[in-house]
Amino acid sequence: MDLLKQNAQISKEMLTPVSVNSLEYCETIINHVSRSFSLGINLLKGEIKKSVLIGYLLCRIIDTVEDDQTLETQVKEKYLRDFLNCFENIENSYSYSKISELLKGDKYHLELVQNTHKVFDVYFTLSQNTRNVLQKWVTEMCQGMILFISKQPNGIRIQNIKEYKSYCYYVAGTVGYLLTDLWKEYGCRITEKKYNELNKYSGIFGEALQTINILKDVAWDAKHENSIYIPQDILAKHGSSHEFILNNNYYYQNEKAVKEIMHIANDNLNVSLNYIKGISKFNFRIRFFCIFPLLMAFATLKKIKNAPNLLTPEKTIKVSRGEVKTIVKLSFLSALSNNFLIKSASHIYKLK
């Protein structure tokens, strides 16, 4: 019997009618706010599904606030700080939901913010330990966002690789640690020793996925989000700067700088394979949850590497539906075998 199925029915029965409605909402909205993670979340069962689902949605809410370029810096910082008050009681989340009327962004992301209270309604049905895990890492992420917003109120401008890694840690590495804490609580055969081994790679797993997101949207982020994540010192080394990131006269200089970040992405994706290899095959659903976005990241990096005119704002890097279907199949098989996992990654993108 799949150990992750245990207590699934009990979990539902313990919810109040209001919480059931809120859970149903959360299970629906995830399909509109996440492409890479919704499939894996839907495959999970019981308490671990609820925990990962709510963890993701909490992060998405604050990410929506951070991404809003129409908000004044002080207002944005206030909204992020106010969000942390929602962990204290459900009443605060009802008040917080009202800020959706003042935000700009994707309609489903705004709808999620409008229903912050439903996310916290389910949050308060989770075990105390799970709530502690989510609060700890979401708070860490939120405080990191505030740090960067306060330092760079006119738009993110990463200055060096140390700052780049710090940013990626706060917005994505934290998610890797959050997930590993949940695997320890709900997974099978994850001893304290195994947990410590996984945590060597937890942050890199999240940061690798974030670096791929940054690489595929370098020009878009610069033009539409007023955010430049390619470090200034790397651009300067190749004869460019943040000021000229979209200037065609500096295209080749900028491309060389971007390729340095590609090398980091490639290295981190390879290291992330060790993270998944360390998760017992008895945790099939957990492994699939981790493998699918990782293989998608390999496929995306390959497209980035081969894309002409990558630094054009109108350029869109996407994995085709046919490729996604193939990656889904490979992910299921890779969840059963570490050897097949390595072969799948190699098939999608030649490992170095």
C-alpha positions as CSV (number, residue, x, y, z in Angstrom):
1,M,0.0,0.0,0.0
2,D,1.3,3.5,-0.9
3,L,2.2,5.0,2.5
4,L,1.2,8.5,1.4
5,K,-2.4,7.3,1.0
6,Q,-2.7,6.7,4.7
7,N,-4.9,9.1,6.6
8,A,-6.1,10.7,3.4
9,Q,-9.8,10.0,4.2
10,I,-9.3,10.8,7.9
11,S,-7.7,14.1,6.8
12,K,-10.9,15.0,4.9
13,E,-13.2,14.0,7.7
14,M,-11.4,16.2,10.2
15,L,-12.1,19.3,8.2
16,T,-15.0,21.6,9.0
17,P,-17.5,22.4,6.2
18,V,-15.9,25.8,5.7
19,S,-12.4,24.2,5.6
20,V,-13.6,21.6,3.0
21,N,-14.8,24.5,0.8
22,S,-11.4,26.2,1.3
23,L,-9.5,23.0,0.5
24,E,-11.5,22.6,-2.7
25,Y,-10.7,26.1,-3.7
26,C,-7.0,25.6,-3.1
27,E,-7.0,22.4,-5.1
28,T,-8.6,24.2,-8.0
29,I,-6.5,27.4,-8.0
30,I,-3.2,25.6,-8.0
31,N,-3.9,24.5,-11.6
32,H,-4.1,28.1,-12.6
33,V,-1.0,29.5,-10.7
34,S,1.5,26.8,-11.3
35,R,2.6,24.9,-14.4
36,S,5.5,22.8,-13.1
37,F,4.2,22.0,-9.6
38,S,0.5,21.4,-10.0
39,L,0.9,18.0,-11.6
40,G,3.1,16.8,-8.8
41,I,0.9,18.3,-6.1
42,N,-2.2,16.6,-7.5
43,L,-0.4,13.2,-7.4
44,L,0.3,13.6,-3.7
45,K,-2.2,12.2,-1.2
46,G,-3.5,13.1,2.3
47,E,-1.7,15.4,4.7
48,I,1.4,15.7,2.6
49,K,-0.6,16.9,-0.4
50,K,-2.4,19.5,1.8
51,S,0.9,20.6,3.3
52,V,2.8,21.1,0.0
53,L,-0.3,22.7,-1.6
54,I,-0.7,25.2,1.1
55,G,3.1,25.8,1.3
56,Y,3.2,26.6,-2.5
57,L,0.1,28.9,-2.3
58,L,1.5,30.9,0.6
59,C,4.7,31.5,-1.4
60,R,2.7,32.4,-4.5
61,I,0.8,35.0,-2.5
62,I,3.9,36.9,-1.4
63,D,5.5,36.5,-4.8
64,T,2.5,38.2,-6.3
65,V,3.0,41.2,-3.9
66,E,6.7,41.3,-4.7
67,D,6.1,41.2,-8.5
68,D,3.7,44.2,-8.5
69,Q,5.7,47.1,-10.0
70,T,2.9,49.6,-9.4
71,L,3.3,49.5,-5.6
72,E,5.5,52.1,-3.8
73,T,8.4,50.4,-1.9
74,Q,7.1,51.3,1.6
75,V,3.6,49.9,0.7
76,K,5.1,46.7,-0.7
77,E,7.2,46.2,2.4
78,K,4.1,46.8,4.6
79,Y,2.1,44.2,2.7
80,L,4.8,41.6,3.0
81,R,5.1,42.3,6.8
82,D,1.4,42.2,7.2
83,F,1.2,38.8,5.6
84,L,3.3,37.3,8.4
85,N,0.6,38.4,10.8
86,C,-1.8,35.9,9.1
87,F,0.1,33.1,10.7
88,E,-1.1,34.3,14.1
89,N,-4.8,33.9,13.5
90,I,-7.3,33.4,10.7
91,E,-8.9,36.9,11.3
92,N,-5.8,38.6,10.0
93,S,-6.0,36.7,6.8
94,Y,-9.5,38.0,6.1
95,S,-8.2,41.5,6.4
96,Y,-5.2,40.7,4.2
97,S,-7.4,39.4,1.4
98,K,-8.6,42.9,0.8
99,I,-5.3,44.1,-0.6
100,S,-6.0,42.2,-3.8
101,E,-8.1,45.3,-4.8
102,L,-4.9,47.4,-4.8
103,L,-2.6,45.0,-6.7
104,K,-1.8,44.6,-10.4
105,G,-0.9,41.3,-11.9
106,D,-2.0,38.0,-13.4
107,K,-5.8,37.6,-12.8
108,Y,-5.4,34.1,-11.1
109,H,-2.6,35.4,-8.9
110,L,-4.8,38.3,-7.8
111,E,-7.7,35.9,-7.2
112,L,-5.5,33.9,-5.0
113,V,-4.5,36.9,-2.9
114,Q,-8.2,37.7,-2.7
115,N,-8.7,34.3,-1.1
116,T,-5.8,34.4,1.2
117,H,-8.2,33.6,4.1
118,K,-9.1,30.3,2.4
119,V,-5.5,29.3,2.2
120,F,-5.0,30.0,5.9
121,D,-8.2,28.3,6.7
122,V,-6.6,25.1,5.5
123,Y,-3.3,26.0,7.0
124,F,-4.8,26.0,10.5
125,T,-6.1,22.5,10.0
126,L,-2.5,21.2,9.5
127,S,-0.5,19.6,12.3
128,Q,1.4,22.0,14.6
129,N,4.7,20.7,13.3
130,T,3.7,21.3,9.7
131,R,2.5,24.8,10.5
132,N,5.8,25.5,12.1
133,V,7.7,24.3,9.0
134,L,5.6,26.5,6.7
135,Q,5.7,29.5,8.9
136,K,9.5,29.2,9.3
137,W,10.4,29.0,5.7
138,V,7.7,31.3,4.3
139,T,8.8,33.9,6.9
140,E,12.4,33.5,5.7
141,M,11.4,34.0,2.1
142,C,9.3,37.0,3.0
143,Q,12.0,38.7,5.0
144,G,14.5,38.1,2.2
145,M,12.1,39.8,-0.2
146,I,11.8,42.8,2.1
147,L,15.6,42.9,2.4
148,F,16.1,43.2,-1.4
149,I,13.2,45.5,-1.9
150,S,14.5,47.9,0.8
151,K,18.0,47.8,-0.6
152,Q,16.9,48.3,-4.2
153,P,13.6,50.2,-4.2
154,N,13.8,51.2,-7.9
155,G,14.0,47.7,-9.2
156,I,16.2,44.7,-8.5
157,R,19.8,45.1,-9.7
158,I,22.0,42.2,-8.7
159,Q,25.6,43.4,-8.2
160,N,27.7,40.3,-7.9
161,I,27.4,36.5,-7.7
162,K,27.3,36.5,-3.9
163,E,24.2,38.7,-4.0
164,Y,22.8,36.6,-6.8
165,K,23.0,33.4,-4.7
166,S,21.6,35.2,-1.8
167,Y,18.5,36.3,-3.8
168,C,18.0,32.8,-5.2
169,Y,18.3,31.4,-1.7
170,Y,15.5,33.7,-0.3
171,V,13.1,33.2,-3.1
172,A,13.7,29.5,-4.0
173,G,16.3,27.9,-1.8
174,T,13.9,28.3,1.1
175,V,11.3,26.3,-0.8
176,G,13.8,23.4,-1.1
177,Y,14.4,23.4,2.7
178,L,10.6,23.7,3.3
179,L,9.9,20.6,1.1
180,T,12.7,18.6,2.8
181,D,11.2,19.3,6.2
182,L,7.9,18.0,4.9
183,W,9.5,14.9,3.4
184,K,11.0,14.2,6.8
185,E,7.6,14.5,8.5
186,Y,5.5,12.5,6.0
187,G,7.8,10.5,3.9
188,C,9.0,6.9,4.2
189,R,12.4,5.8,5.4
190,I,13.7,9.4,5.8
191,T,15.8,9.0,9.0
192,E,17.6,11.9,10.7
193,K,20.8,10.8,8.9
194,K,19.0,10.8,5.5
195,Y,17.3,14.1,6.3
196,N,20.7,15.7,7.0
197,E,22.1,14.3,3.7
198,L,19.2,15.7,1.8
199,N,19.6,19.1,3.3
200,K,23.1,19.3,1.8
201,Y,21.2,19.7,-1.6
202,S,17.9,21.2,-0.5
203,G,18.8,24.8,-1.2
204,I,20.5,24.1,-4.5
205,F,17.4,22.1,-5.7
206,G,15.2,25.2,-5.3
207,E,17.9,27.6,-6.5
208,A,18.5,25.6,-9.7
209,L,14.9,25.9,-10.7
210,Q,14.9,29.6,-9.9
211,T,18.0,30.2,-12.1
212,I,16.2,28.6,-15.0
213,N,13.3,31.0,-14.5
214,I,15.7,33.9,-14.5
215,L,17.5,32.8,-17.6
216,K,14.4,32.3,-19.7
217,D,13.1,35.7,-18.8
218,V,16.2,37.9,-18.7
219,A,15.0,40.4,-21.3
220,W,11.4,40.3,-20.2
221,D,12.2,41.0,-16.6
222,A,14.4,43.9,-17.6
223,K,11.8,45.5,-19.8
224,H,8.6,44.7,-18.1
225,E,9.5,44.0,-14.4
226,N,12.4,46.5,-14.1
227,S,14.5,43.8,-12.6
228,I,17.9,42.6,-13.8
229,Y,19.3,39.5,-12.2
230,I,22.5,39.0,-14.3
231,P,25.2,40.3,-11.9
232,Q,26.7,43.7,-12.7
233,D,30.3,42.5,-12.1
234,I,29.8,39.6,-14.7
235,L,28.4,42.0,-17.2
236,A,31.3,44.5,-16.6
237,K,33.8,41.7,-17.1
238,H,32.5,41.2,-20.6
239,G,32.3,45.0,-21.4
240,S,28.6,45.7,-20.6
241,S,26.4,46.7,-17.7
242,H,22.8,46.7,-16.4
243,E,22.3,49.9,-18.4
244,F,23.0,48.1,-21.7
245,I,21.3,44.7,-21.0
246,L,18.8,45.3,-23.8
247,N,21.1,47.3,-26.1
248,N,21.7,45.4,-29.3
249,N,25.1,47.1,-29.6
250,Y,26.1,45.1,-26.5
251,Y,24.4,41.9,-27.5
252,Y,27.4,39.6,-27.6
253,Q,28.9,41.0,-24.4
254,N,25.6,40.4,-22.6
255,E,25.3,37.0,-24.1
256,K,28.7,36.0,-22.7
257,A,27.6,37.2,-19.3
258,V,24.3,35.2,-19.5
259,K,26.3,32.1,-20.5
260,E,28.2,32.3,-17.2
261,I,24.8,32.0,-15.4
262,M,23.9,29.1,-17.7
263,H,27.0,27.3,-16.4
264,I,25.8,27.8,-12.8
265,A,22.4,26.5,-13.8
266,N,23.9,23.4,-15.4
267,D,26.0,22.7,-12.4
268,N,23.1,23.2,-10.0
269,L,20.7,21.0,-12.0
270,N,23.3,18.2,-11.9
271,V,23.7,18.6,-8.1
272,S,20.0,18.5,-7.8
273,L,19.9,15.0,-9.2
274,N,21.8,14.0,-6.0
275,Y,18.9,15.4,-4.0
276,I,16.4,13.2,-5.7
277,K,18.6,10.2,-5.7
278,G,18.7,10.5,-1.9
279,I,15.0,10.1,-1.6
280,S,13.9,6.5,-1.2
281,K,12.0,4.9,-4.1
282,F,9.3,4.0,-1.5
283,N,8.4,7.7,-1.8
284,F,7.3,7.4,-5.4
285,R,4.9,10.4,-5.3
286,I,7.5,12.6,-3.6
287,R,10.1,11.6,-6.1
288,F,7.8,12.4,-9.0
289,F,6.9,15.8,-7.5
290,C,10.7,16.7,-7.5
291,I,11.6,15.0,-10.8
292,F,9.1,16.5,-13.1
293,P,10.1,20.2,-12.6
294,L,13.8,19.2,-12.6
295,L,13.5,17.5,-16.0
296,M,11.4,20.4,-17.2
297,A,14.3,22.7,-16.1
298,F,16.8,20.6,-18.1
299,A,14.6,20.9,-21.2
300,T,14.2,24.6,-20.7
301,L,18.0,25.1,-20.2
302,K,18.6,23.2,-23.5
303,K,16.2,25.6,-25.3
304,I,17.8,28.6,-23.7
305,K,21.2,27.4,-24.8
306,N,20.1,27.0,-28.4
307,A,17.8,30.0,-28.6
308,P,18.8,32.8,-31.1
309,N,18.1,36.3,-29.9
310,L,17.6,35.3,-26.3
311,L,18.0,38.8,-25.1
312,T,15.0,40.1,-27.0
313,P,12.0,40.9,-24.7
314,E,9.5,39.4,-27.2
315,K,11.4,36.1,-27.2
316,T,9.5,33.3,-25.4
317,I,11.2,30.1,-24.2
318,K,8.7,27.3,-23.8
319,V,8.8,23.6,-23.7
320,S,6.2,22.2,-26.2
321,R,3.2,20.2,-25.2
322,G,4.7,17.1,-26.9
323,E,7.9,17.5,-25.0
324,V,6.0,18.0,-21.7
325,K,4.1,14.7,-22.3
326,T,7.4,12.9,-22.9
327,I,8.9,14.5,-19.7
328,V,5.8,13.3,-17.7
329,K,6.4,9.7,-18.8
330,L,10.1,9.9,-18.1
331,S,9.4,11.4,-14.7
332,F,7.1,8.5,-13.7
333,L,9.8,6.0,-14.8
334,S,12.5,8.0,-13.1
335,A,10.6,7.9,-9.9
336,L,11.2,4.1,-9.9
337,S,14.9,4.1,-10.7
338,N,17.8,6.4,-10.1
339,N,19.7,5.0,-13.1
340,F,16.7,5.9,-15.3
341,L,16.6,9.3,-13.7
342,I,20.2,10.0,-14.8
343,K,19.5,8.6,-18.3
344,S,16.4,10.7,-18.6
345,A,18.3,13.9,-17.7
346,S,21.0,13.0,-20.2
347,H,18.4,12.3,-22.8
348,I,16.8,15.7,-22.3
349,Y,20.0,17.7,-21.9
350,K,23.5,16.4,-22.3
351,L,25.0,16.5,-18.9
352,K,28.5,17.9,-18.3
